Amino acid sequence: STGKFDTLGVIMVPKPKVEASGSANSRSVSIRRVPMAPEDAWGVAPDGRIGVARIVTDEVQWWLPDGKRITGPPVPSFPVKVTEADKRAWQAQQARSGINVNNNNGQITVSPAPSKPEPIDPSIQWPATKPPFPANAVRVAPTGDLWELRSTPASDPLPLYYVFDGSGKLVKEVRLPAQTRLVAFGKGVVYLVRRDADDLEYLERYKL
């Protein structure tokens, strides 16, 4: 309402990979996302608290409206190895939701990402292991609990969520049905989107 900006806090975001080639008169710049790059995730509770999942320490912080912060204990985790199946799944996700942008000496062209499965790109520098949780992993329920999607092997079809309370402590684990993702909460319910083999999506509701 005052029109002024302030800083609530700082989060870690991934840096894209930038490649430039050519001379000053003919410059080509390519910007691509780094696959499975570690980054913090956050969400806002109904009472104004901000829940932040820290990727480096693998812990949950709550930023309170009065400026105070509560940090929970680190979560015991085990490295999840990046397999060929993970690489194909990541490329498929990028193809479903992305576009290709090319800047050639100021001439910008935009084209849809390929819709068909592509061979694994040998030029991509894949990490050896996944981060503890992927990008946009956090949702905050109306109860004030923080739900955090965890990284799992590509062979595991059931998404795994860790649920943290207001102190940042892990209180339970929740498995979702196969091929679903959490999109929203309601009163005593959770809304999921399920994707079938034809890439059609269905909105589903489950009781908590």
Backbone as CSV, one residue per row, in Angstrom:
resi,resn,N_x,N_y,N_z,CA_x,CA_y,CA_z,C_x,C_y,C_z
1,SER,0.814,-1.212,0.000,0.000,0.000,0.000,0.849,1.264,0.000
2,THR,2.109,1.173,0.475,2.993,2.338,0.487,3.716,2.531,-0.837
3,GLY,3.715,1.503,-1.670,4.451,1.589,-2.928,5.934,1.371,-2.772
4,LYS,6.386,1.040,-1.569,7.807,0.810,-1.313,8.113,-0.686,-1.333
5,PHE,9.350,-1.021,-1.690,9.801,-2.405,-1.729,10.761,-2.674,-0.580
6,ASP,10.736,-3.881,-0.084,11.654,-4.278,0.969,12.092,-5.717,0.702
7,THR,13.178,-6.129,1.346,13.708,-7.474,1.176,13.306,-8.328,2.368
8,LEU,12.585,-9.403,2.096,12.192,-10.328,3.158,13.294,-11.320,3.462
9,GLY,14.044,-11.698,2.433,15.105,-12.671,2.612,15.729,-13.005,1.275
10,VAL,16.676,-13.894,1.297,17.416,-14.265,0.089,17.308,-15.773,-0.094
11,ILE,17.056,-16.195,-1.315,17.005,-17.615,-1.622,18.010,-17.926,-2.721
12,MET,18.387,-19.186,-2.788,19.336,-19.640,-3.803,18.577,-20.050,-5.058
13,VAL,18.978,-19.511,-6.200,18.368,-19.861,-7.479,19.470,-20.384,-8.407
14,PRO,19.116,-21.231,-9.376,20.146,-21.784,-10.262,20.601,-20.779,-11.300
15,LYS,21.849,-20.874,-11.675,22.378,-20.035,-12.737,22.313,-20.780,-14.057
16,PRO,21.785,-20.144,-15.103,21.742,-20.830,-16.403,23.134,-20.936,-17.013
17,LYS,23.278,-21.869,-17.929,24.540,-22.024,-18.636,24.507,-21.158,-19.882
18,VAL,25.432,-20.218,-19.986,25.486,-19.275,-21.099,26.711,-19.588,-21.957
19,GLU,26.476,-19.795,-23.238,27.563,-20.068,-24.172,27.526,-19.034,-25.289
20,ALA,28.657,-18.415,-25.560,28.752,-17.398,-26.612,29.837,-17.801,-27.605
21,SER,29.596,-17.490,-28.843,30.567,-17.804,-29.884,30.483,-16.744,-30.980
22,GLY,31.500,-16.724,-31.851,31.519,-15.779,-32.955,32.296,-14.520,-32.616
23,SER,32.331,-13.616,-33.567,33.055,-12.357,-33.397,32.104,-11.250,-32.951
24,ALA,32.657,-10.042,-32.808,31.835,-8.919,-32.350,30.736,-8.585,-33.342
25,ASN,30.981,-8.800,-34.625,29.986,-8.483,-35.642,29.020,-9.627,-35.919
26,SER,29.328,-10.808,-35.414,28.456,-11.965,-35.612,28.506,-12.815,-34.347
27,ARG,27.678,-12.433,-33.402,27.714,-13.035,-32.084,26.514,-13.950,-31.886
28,SER,26.753,-15.169,-31.403,25.682,-16.106,-31.110,25.734,-16.473,-29.632
29,VAL,24.602,-16.313,-28.959,24.526,-16.588,-27.527,23.462,-17.648,-27.281
30,SER,23.837,-18.673,-26.537,22.917,-19.747,-26.186,22.768,-19.804,-24.675
31,ILE,21.514,-19.808,-24.208,21.230,-19.887,-22.773,20.371,-21.120,-22.529
32,ARG,20.831,-21.997,-21.667,20.073,-23.208,-21.371,20.072,-23.467,-19.873
33,ARG,19.017,-24.116,-19.423,18.921,-24.484,-18.020,19.893,-25.609,-17.705
34,VAL,20.447,-25.558,-16.512,21.301,-26.647,-16.040,20.382,-27.723,-15.468
35,PRO,20.445,-28.945,-15.965,19.514,-29.978,-15.509,19.692,-30.306,-14.032
36,MET,18.555,-30.378,-13.343,18.521,-30.792,-11.933,19.429,-29.920,-11.074
37,ALA,19.507,-28.638,-11.404,20.350,-27.729,-10.633,19.738,-27.501,-9.250
38,PRO,20.553,-27.454,-8.204,20.011,-27.231,-6.859,19.495,-25.806,-6.692
39,GLU,18.330,-25.672,-6.045,17.773,-24.363,-5.751,16.816,-24.459,-4.573
40,ASP,16.689,-23.345,-3.840,15.751,-23.292,-2.729,14.315,-23.258,-3.257
41,ALA,13.376,-23.634,-2.408,11.955,-23.577,-2.755,11.210,-22.948,-1.589
42,TRP,10.077,-22.289,-1.887,9.361,-21.589,-0.812,7.869,-21.515,-1.102
43,GLY,7.106,-21.250,-0.045,5.662,-21.087,-0.154,5.169,-20.223,0.995
44,VAL,3.946,-19.707,0.864,3.393,-18.777,1.842,2.205,-19.417,2.556
45,ALA,2.198,-19.331,3.870,1.105,-19.865,4.680,-0.012,-18.831,4.789
46,PRO,-1.242,-19.255,5.118,-2.356,-18.306,5.243,-2.130,-17.217,6.278
47,ASP,-1.322,-17.472,7.305,-1.082,-16.464,8.344,0.077,-15.539,8.012
48,GLY,0.643,-15.653,6.789,1.702,-14.744,6.371,3.105,-15.269,6.565
49,ARG,3.258,-16.426,7.197,4.592,-17.012,7.320,5.074,-17.501,5.964
50,ILE,6.377,-17.441,5.748,6.978,-17.949,4.516,7.824,-19.162,4.874
51,GLY,7.508,-20.280,4.251,8.270,-21.493,4.471,9.303,-21.670,3.377
52,VAL,10.552,-21.835,3.754,11.658,-21.942,2.795,12.387,-23.260,3.009
53,ALA,12.480,-24.036,1.946,13.270,-25.272,1.981,14.661,-24.951,1.462
54,ARG,15.658,-25.132,2.299,17.040,-24.823,1.950,17.707,-26.043,1.330
55,ILE,18.205,-25.882,0.115,18.748,-27.011,-0.630,20.127,-27.436,-0.120
56,VAL,20.934,-26.484,0.321,22.306,-26.813,0.734,22.316,-27.554,2.062
57,THR,21.539,-27.063,3.018,21.510,-27.672,4.348,20.389,-28.693,4.498
58,ASP,19.464,-28.747,3.521,18.317,-29.651,3.548,17.537,-29.496,4.851
59,GLU,17.118,-28.268,5.108,16.316,-27.971,6.283,15.229,-26.971,5.899
60,VAL,14.213,-26.840,6.734,13.107,-25.928,6.480,13.186,-24.751,7.437
61,GLN,13.058,-23.551,6.884,13.011,-22.323,7.674,11.623,-21.705,7.556
62,TRP,11.160,-21.108,8.638,9.952,-20.308,8.608,10.315,-18.859,8.872
63,TRP,9.954,-17.977,7.932,10.140,-16.537,8.116,8.820,-15.969,8.613
64,LEU,8.818,-15.419,9.811,7.596,-14.942,10.444,7.321,-13.490,10.064
65,PRO,6.051,-13.065,10.142,5.709,-11.686,9.783,6.431,-10.628,10.616
66,ASP,6.826,-10.969,11.847,7.532,-9.994,12.686,9.030,-9.966,12.422
67,GLY,9.503,-10.740,11.431,10.918,-10.728,11.085,11.719,-11.858,11.704
68,LYS,11.148,-12.566,12.665,11.865,-13.672,13.294,11.914,-14.870,12.357
69,ARG,12.861,-15.759,12.626,13.008,-16.955,11.808,13.141,-18.186,12.683
70,ILE,12.524,-19.252,12.223,12.602,-20.537,12.902,13.215,-21.539,11.920
71,THR,14.264,-22.216,12.350,14.945,-23.185,11.493,14.841,-24.571,12.092
72,GLY,14.329,-25.507,11.300,14.206,-26.878,11.761,15.498,-27.647,11.600
73,PRO,15.542,-28.860,12.106,16.755,-29.684,11.997,16.948,-30.182,10.568
74,PRO,18.194,-30.436,10.172,18.443,-31.009,8.840,17.756,-32.359,8.682
75,VAL,17.380,-32.644,7.434,16.692,-33.897,7.141,17.717,-34.937,6.698
76,PRO,17.734,-36.101,7.323,18.634,-37.159,6.831,18.238,-37.558,5.411
77,SER,19.188,-37.548,4.519,18.882,-37.878,3.125,20.006,-38.732,2.552
78,PHE,19.669,-39.406,1.470,20.624,-40.268,0.796,20.699,-39.856,-0.669
79,PRO,21.897,-39.766,-1.232,22.034,-39.332,-2.633,21.268,-40.252,-3.575
80,VAL,20.582,-39.626,-4.536,19.862,-40.375,-5.566,20.639,-40.230,-6.871
81,LYS,21.152,-41.326,-7.367,21.978,-41.309,-8.566,21.166,-40.941,-9.796
82,VAL,21.737,-40.111,-10.670,21.101,-39.749,-11.935,21.356,-40.856,-12.946
83,THR,20.279,-41.443,-13.451,20.380,-42.548,-14.399,19.984,-42.078,-15.801
84,GLU,20.118,-42.977,-16.760,19.695,-42.660,-18.121,18.200,-42.371,-18.162
85,ALA,17.428,-43.069,-17.357,15.984,-42.823,-17.302,15.689,-41.420,-16.769
86,ASP,16.464,-40.964,-15.792,16.292,-39.609,-15.274,16.581,-38.571,-16.353
87,LYS,17.615,-38.801,-17.134,17.976,-37.859,-18.186,16.873,-37.765,-19.236
88,ARG,16.336,-38.912,-19.638,15.253,-38.905,-20.621,14.007,-38.221,-20.066
89,ALA,13.717,-38.465,-18.788,12.546,-37.847,-18.171,12.707,-36.335,-18.086
90,TRP,13.903,-35.863,-17.768,14.143,-34.419,-17.678,13.989,-33.770,-19.050
91,GLN,14.547,-34.390,-20.079,14.423,-33.846,-21.431,12.970,-33.839,-21.895
92,ALA,12.221,-34.874,-21.537,10.813,-34.932,-21.922,10.015,-33.826,-21.241
93,GLN,10.323,-33.541,-19.979,9.632,-32.476,-19.260,9.928,-31.126,-19.884
94,GLN,11.177,-30.900,-20.269,11.532,-29.641,-20.916,10.809,-29.496,-22.248
95,ALA,10.658,-30.600,-22.969,9.984,-30.554,-24.269,8.505,-30.241,-24.121
96,ARG,7.890,-30.710,-23.035,6.461,-30.473,-22.837,6.162,-29.036,-22.465
97,SER,7.079,-28.396,-21.771,6.761,-27.085,-21.204,7.632,-25.950,-21.718
98,GLY,8.555,-26.226,-22.607,9.516,-25.187,-22.968,9.466,-24.745,-24.409
99,ILE,10.280,-23.738,-24.704,10.488,-23.242,-26.054,11.981,-23.061,-26.265
100,ASN,12.383,-23.029,-27.516,13.777,-22.769,-27.856,13.917,-21.313,-28.284
101,VAL,14.851,-20.620,-27.685,15.123,-19.222,-28.030,16.569,-19.113,-28.484
102,ASN,16.796,-18.547,-29.667,18.139,-18.382,-30.199,18.390,-16.908,-30.519
103,ASN,19.503,-16.403,-30.026,19.895,-15.017,-30.281,21.156,-15.035,-31.127
104,ASN,21.025,-14.718,-32.394,22.153,-14.717,-33.320,22.418,-13.284,-33.755
105,ASN,23.385,-12.648,-33.074,23.769,-11.277,-33.406,22.563,-10.339,-33.384
106,GLY,21.760,-10.485,-32.349,20.607,-9.601,-32.190,19.345,-10.090,-32.860
107,GLN,19.440,-11.082,-33.711,18.263,-11.635,-34.365,17.724,-12.788,-33.511
108,ILE,16.611,-12.549,-32.854,16.056,-13.526,-31.919,14.969,-14.335,-32.612
109,THR,15.104,-15.635,-32.552,14.091,-16.535,-33.089,13.580,-17.435,-31.981
110,VAL,12.281,-17.691,-32.007,11.634,-18.523,-30.990,10.923,-19.673,-31.687
111,SER,11.112,-20.875,-31.193,10.463,-22.045,-31.776,10.056,-22.995,-30.671
112,PRO,8.982,-23.769,-30.891,8.578,-24.739,-29.867,9.657,-25.782,-29.648
113,ALA,9.763,-26.252,-28.425,10.679,-27.343,-28.136,10.175,-28.606,-28.816
114,PRO,11.062,-29.519,-29.200,10.622,-30.741,-29.879,9.657,-31.547,-29.023
115,SER,8.582,-32.025,-29.645,7.565,-32.777,-28.909,7.866,-34.270,-28.862
116,LYS,8.686,-34.746,-29.791,9.023,-36.161,-29.811,10.216,-36.428,-28.900
117,PRO,10.311,-37.641,-28.342,11.470,-37.985,-27.511,12.772,-37.814,-28.289
118,GLU,13.702,-37.122,-27.687,14.987,-36.878,-28.321,16.053,-37.757,-27.667
119,PRO,17.094,-38.121,-28.421,18.217,-38.827,-27.800,18.835,-37.957,-26.710
120,ILE,19.437,-38.599,-25.736,20.056,-37.842,-24.653,21.155,-36.959,-25.212
121,ASP,21.071,-35.674,-24.895,21.999,-34.688,-25.433,23.395,-34.907,-24.837
122,PRO,24.382,-35.262,-25.657,25.725,-35.522,-25.116,26.441,-34.261,-24.660
123,SER,25.943,-33.080,-25.089,26.606,-31.837,-24.705,26.210,-31.356,-23.317
124,ILE,25.158,-31.945,-22.744,24.700,-31.530,-21.422,25.593,-32.151,-20.351
125,GLN,25.980,-31.344,-19.404,26.775,-31.823,-18.275,25.816,-32.249,-17.161
126,TRP,25.532,-33.520,-17.126,24.582,-34.042,-16.159,25.251,-34.204,-14.793
127,PRO,24.536,-33.902,-13.719,25.109,-34.136,-12.385,25.143,-35.624,-12.067
128,ALA,25.978,-36.004,-11.139,26.064,-37.411,-10.747,24.870,-37.826,-9.891
129,THR,24.366,-36.888,-9.073,23.228,-37.185,-8.195,22.209,-36.050,-8.277
130,LYS,20.986,-36.353,-7.895,19.934,-35.351,-7.848,20.054,-34.518,-6.573
131,PRO,19.556,-33.277,-6.592,19.460,-32.537,-5.334,18.420,-33.188,-4.437
132,PRO,18.396,-32.875,-3.145,17.429,-33.509,-2.239,15.975,-33.317,-2.670
133,PHE,15.678,-32.159,-3.273,14.330,-31.921,-3.789,14.433,-31.121,-5.087
134,PRO,13.465,-31.286,-6.006,13.532,-30.603,-7.299,13.059,-29.159,-7.200
135,ALA,13.019,-28.474,-8.340,12.550,-27.090,-8.381,11.058,-27.028,-8.069
136,ASN,10.639,-25.912,-7.489,9.216,-25.684,-7.165,8.638,-26.821,-6.334
137,ALA,9.396,-27.253,-5.353,9.034,-28.452,-4.592,8.092,-28.180,-3.431
138,VAL,7.844,-26.924,-3.089,7.145,-26.605,-1.845,5.705,-26.167,-2.090
139,ARG,4.792,-26.707,-1.278,3.416,-26.247,-1.172,3.087,-26.131,0.317
140,VAL,2.333,-25.085,0.692,1.940,-24.904,2.084,0.441,-25.155,2.213
141,ALA,0.077,-26.069,3.096,-1.317,-26.449,3.284,-2.049,-25.409,4.129
142,PRO,-3.396,-25.381,4.055,-4.167,-24.455,4.905,-3.915,-24.661,6.388
143,THR,-3.492,-25.850,6.784,-3.171,-26.125,8.184,-1.879,-25.454,8.626
144,GLY,-1.096,-24.939,7.662,0.177,-24.319,7.978,1.358,-25.242,7.834
145,ASP,1.117,-26.510,7.510,2.222,-27.438,7.282,2.836,-27.203,5.908
146,LEU,4.119,-27.465,5.808,4.842,-27.327,4.544,5.053,-28.701,3.940
147,TRP,4.615,-28.854,2.688,4.806,-30.098,1.940,5.943,-29.905,0.960
148,GLU,6.912,-30.814,1.012,8.104,-30.704,0.171,8.266,-31.975,-0.660
149,LEU,8.242,-31.832,-1.981,8.458,-32.963,-2.872,9.928,-33.374,-2.815
150,ARG,10.185,-34.660,-2.637,11.551,-35.156,-2.539,11.994,-35.782,-3.852
151,SER,13.287,-35.793,-4.071,13.845,-36.469,-5.236,13.845,-37.971,-4.988
152,THR,13.414,-38.706,-5.997,13.370,-40.164,-5.914,13.937,-40.747,-7.205
153,PRO,14.306,-42.021,-7.216,14.796,-42.639,-8.448,13.723,-42.647,-9.530
154,ALA,14.142,-42.607,-10.784,13.199,-42.635,-11.896,12.379,-43.922,-11.895
155,SER,12.911,-44.960,-11.304,12.203,-46.239,-11.247,11.073,-46.243,-10.217
156,ASP,11.003,-45.208,-9.371,9.966,-45.112,-8.345,8.814,-44.268,-8.888
157,PRO,7.645,-44.842,-9.182,6.562,-44.078,-9.815,5.728,-43.247,-8.848
158,LEU,5.908,-43.429,-7.541,5.056,-42.764,-6.557,5.757,-41.536,-5.983
159,PRO,5.278,-40.320,-6.284,5.890,-39.111,-5.731,5.884,-39.138,-4.201
160,LEU,6.988,-38.717,-3.615,7.156,-38.712,-2.163,7.216,-37.286,-1.648
161,TYR,6.362,-36.973,-0.661,6.378,-35.664,-0.018,6.745,-35.811,1.450
162,TYR,7.617,-34.900,1.914,7.880,-34.751,3.336,6.993,-33.610,3.843
163,VAL,6.405,-33.778,5.022,5.533,-32.762,5.610,6.193,-32.236,6.881
164,PHE,6.337,-30.910,6.945,7.004,-30.256,8.071,6.004,-29.382,8.832
165,ASP,6.151,-29.332,10.156,5.263,-28.500,10.963,5.823,-27.086,11.104
166,GLY,5.196,-26.294,11.977,5.582,-24.898,12.132,6.940,-24.681,12.756
167,SER,7.538,-25.723,13.308,8.883,-25.611,13.867,9.958,-26.053,12.878
168,GLY,9.517,-26.456,11.670,10.475,-26.940,10.678,10.857,-28.388,10.876
169,LYS,10.107,-29.110,11.707,10.400,-30.516,11.993,9.612,-31.419,11.051
170,LEU,10.270,-32.459,10.534,9.615,-33.452,9.697,8.658,-34.273,10.552
171,VAL,7.359,-34.280,10.178,6.362,-34.962,10.997,5.761,-36.180,10.298
172,LYS,5.785,-36.226,8.957,5.259,-37.406,8.275,5.697,-37.405,6.820
173,GLU,5.501,-38.556,6.196,5.769,-38.727,4.776,4.477,-39.132,4.074
174,VAL,4.287,-38.624,2.856,3.072,-38.921,2.090,3.473,-39.384,0.691
175,ARG,2.889,-40.493,0.264,3.089,-40.991,-1.096,1.847,-40.685,-1.921
176,LEU,2.040,-40.107,-3.106,0.938,-39.828,-4.008,0.772,-40.971,-4.997
177,PRO,-0.402,-41.066,-5.639,-0.568,-42.074,-6.688,0.415,-41.839,-7.830
178,ALA,0.643,-42.870,-8.611,1.603,-42.794,-9.711,1.169,-41.758,-10.749
179,GLN,2.177,-41.100,-11.338,1.962,-40.143,-12.427,1.079,-38.971,-12.016
180,THR,1.186,-38.538,-10.764,0.429,-37.375,-10.307,1.370,-36.331,-9.733
181,ARG,0.851,-35.112,-9.640,1.598,-34.041,-8.971,0.622,-33.199,-8.155
182,LEU,1.087,-32.682,-7.058,0.283,-31.863,-6.162,0.178,-30.445,-6.710
183,VAL,-1.055,-29.929,-6.817,-1.236,-28.585,-7.358,-1.904,-27.641,-6.374
184,ALA,-2.735,-28.139,-5.433,-3.436,-27.234,-4.522,-4.046,-28.014,-3.368
185,PHE,-4.429,-27.252,-2.339,-5.129,-27.815,-1.188,-6.520,-27.196,-1.088
186,GLY,-7.441,-27.940,-0.483,-8.746,-27.426,-0.110,-8.995,-27.756,1.343
187,LYS,-10.236,-27.590,1.788,-10.567,-27.893,3.173,-10.619,-29.397,3.364
188,GLY,-9.586,-29.949,3.936,-9.528,-31.377,4.187,-9.267,-32.222,2.960
189,VAL,-8.895,-31.586,1.852,-8.652,-32.333,0.617,-7.372,-31.828,-0.043
190,VAL,-6.891,-32.616,-0.979,-5.727,-32.234,-1.772,-6.076,-32.448,-3.233
191,TYR,-5.636,-31.554,-4.088,-5.896,-31.637,-5.517,-4.623,-32.072,-6.246
192,LEU,-4.766,-33.092,-7.067,-3.652,-33.627,-7.834,-3.982,-33.569,-9.319
193,VAL,-2.944,-33.479,-10.138,-3.095,-33.611,-11.583,-2.413,-34.896,-12.001
194,ARG,-3.168,-35.742,-12.707,-2.632,-37.015,-13.191,-2.450,-36.938,-14.704
195,ARG,-1.314,-37.387,-15.184,-1.011,-37.403,-16.615,-1.028,-38.841,-17.108
196,ASP,-1.762,-39.087,-18.212,-1.823,-40.444,-18.736,-0.799,-40.642,-19.850
197,ALA,-0.839,-41.805,-20.484,0.160,-42.148,-21.490,0.071,-41.266,-22.732
198,ASP,-1.076,-40.624,-22.944,-1.251,-39.738,-24.097,-1.000,-38.277,-23.742
199,ASP,-0.421,-38.034,-22.560,-0.137,-36.682,-22.062,-1.403,-35.882,-21.791
200,LEU,-2.550,-36.552,-21.636,-3.765,-35.874,-21.198,-3.731,-35.753,-19.677
201,GLU,-4.218,-34.629,-19.154,-4.152,-34.375,-17.725,-5.551,-34.355,-17.115
202,TYR,-5.658,-34.887,-15.888,-6.923,-34.992,-15.200,-6.765,-34.408,-13.794
203,LEU,-7.709,-33.545,-13.405,-7.697,-32.984,-12.061,-8.424,-33.933,-11.125
204,GLU,-7.773,-34.315,-10.029,-8.345,-35.270,-9.090,-8.323,-34.684,-7.669
205,ARG,-9.283,-35.125,-6.868,-9.375,-34.641,-5.492,-9.373,-35.831,-4.544
206,TYR,-8.572,-35.719,-3.476,-8.456,-36.788,-2.490,-8.640,-36.204,-1.095
207,LYS,-9.255,-36.990,-0.225,-9.367,-36.583,1.171,-8.021,-36.749,1.876
208,LEU,-7.717,-35.841,2.767,-6.501,-35.937,3.566,-6.790,-36.724,4.842
